[in-house]
Amino acid sequence: MAKVIIEFDSVEEQEDIQTALDGYKWKLAMWDLDQELRKTTKYDVSILTYGETPKDYEYEMAEKMRETIREILNSHGLIMD
């Protein structure tokens, strides 16, 4: 079995340490996001209502996906900031 040693020199690098340790969580979170987007494109096909422009729809979809990203990251204990 292989061993990997990651060394950091100071407390100031705490964020880098956590990022290195959370790599697998980020992979899982991105998988979950991809699945949400797939589900949306495959099953959640919405028709524009009267008076609604494609720009309005794009804005609503972007807001929905941003919320989904935050929910997924939170469920994996990750912080994007």
C-alpha positions in Angstrom: 0.0 0.0 0.0 1.3 3.4 -0.9 1.7 6.3 1.5 1.3 9.9 0.8 2.8 12.6 3.1 1.6 16.2 2.8 3.6 18.7 4.7 2.7 22.3 5.5 5.0 24.7 7.3 2.8 27.0 9.2 -0.6 27.6 10.8 -1.2 30.2 8.1 -1.5 27.3 5.6 -4.5 25.8 7.5 -6.8 26.6 4.6 -4.5 24.8 2.2 -4.3 21.8 4.5 -8.1 21.6 4.6 -8.4 21.9 0.9 -5.9 19.1 0.4 -7.8 16.9 2.8 -11.2 17.7 1.2 -10.3 16.7 -2.3 -12.5 13.6 -2.4 -15.4 15.5 -0.9 -15.1 18.1 -3.7 -15.2 15.2 -6.2 -18.4 13.8 -4.6 -20.0 17.3 -4.5 -19.3 17.9 -8.2 -20.8 14.4 -9.0 -23.9 15.4 -7.1 -24.1 18.7 -9.0 -23.7 17.0 -12.3 -26.5 14.6 -11.4 -28.8 17.5 -10.5 -28.0 19.3 -13.8 -28.7 16.0 -15.7 -32.0 15.5 -13.9 -33.0 19.1 -14.7 -32.2 18.8 -18.4 -33.7 15.4 -18.7 -36.9 15.7 -16.7 -37.5 19.3 -15.7 -38.2 20.8 -19.1 -40.3 23.9 -18.4 -42.2 25.8 -21.0 -41.9 29.6 -20.9 -45.2 31.2 -19.7 -46.8 34.1 -21.6 -44.8 37.2 -21.2 -41.7 35.4 -19.9 -38.6 35.9 -21.9 -35.8 33.4 -22.4 -33.6 35.9 -20.4 -35.9 35.6 -17.4 -35.8 31.8 -17.6 -32.0 31.8 -17.8 -31.8 34.1 -14.7 -34.2 31.8 -12.7 -32.3 28.7 -13.8 -29.0 30.3 -12.8 -30.4 31.2 -9.4 -31.7 27.7 -8.9 -28.4 26.1 -9.8 -26.5 28.5 -7.5 -28.8 27.4 -4.6 -28.3 23.8 -5.6 -24.5 24.2 -5.6 -24.6 25.7 -2.1 -26.9 22.9 -0.8 -24.7 20.2 -2.2 -21.4 21.7 -0.9 -23.1 22.2 2.5 -24.2 18.5 2.6 -20.6 17.5 2.1 -19.3 19.9 4.7 -17.5 22.1 2.1 -17.1 25.8 1.9 -16.5 27.4 -1.5 -15.3 30.8 -0.2 
